Amino acid sequence: MFWCASMTKIVTAVAVMVAIEKGLVGLDDDVGAILPELAEPEIIVGFEDGNNGCLLYTSDAADDSLR
């Protein structure tokens, strides 16, 4: 037996595997079509000059898939 602090990741992984088995989604499907909030992710590329701690973002991400 093992102890699991959070079941969220396990439940999500099982739900995605069931959806793939039923043909509802594919591993190479665009993630943005399934989760619109991930359609154009912002990726941290560095920090601004100085010590103010501001992050620099880019939205030049390749198309993400479930794979």
N, C-alpha and C positions, 0 to 999 in steps of 0.2 A: 504494500500500500504506500502511496505517496501523498504528500500534502501539496495542495495547489491553492495559492493565495487569490488568484484571479481567474475566473473561468471565461472571461470575455473573449480572449484570443482563441481559446479552444472552441467555444461555441461558434464564433465567426468563421474559423477555419473549416469546421464541419459543415456549416451552412453553405459555404462557397463550394466545397467538394460535392455536396448533394446537388446544388444548382448546376454544376458542371456535368454530373452524371445524367441529370434530366435534360441536358441540352439547352438550358436557359441562358447560360453564358459559356464562352469559350476562353481558353487560356490566352489566346492572342487577340481577344476583343479589346477595344479601346476603353480604358478605365474611365475616361471622361463621359462616355455614353452611359455608364452604369452609375457613377457618382459624379454629378455635375460640378461639385465643389472641388474636384481634383482635375478638372478639364485643363486648367492653366495654372499649374503650381508655381509658386515663387521659390526659387532655390537660392540659398545663401551662398554668395561667392566671395565674401570678405567683409572687411570693416572699413568705414570711412577713415580718412586721415585724422589723426588726433586721438585723444583718449576719451572721446565722448561715448564710445561703446555702440554707436549706430551701425547697423548691419547694412550691407549692400545686397540687393536681390536682383535676380534675373528671371525672366519667364521663358528663356530660350531653352526649354526642355524638350527632349525627344518625346515622341508619342509613347506613353506608358501603356503597358498591357498587364494582365493578371500574372503572366509568366514572370 
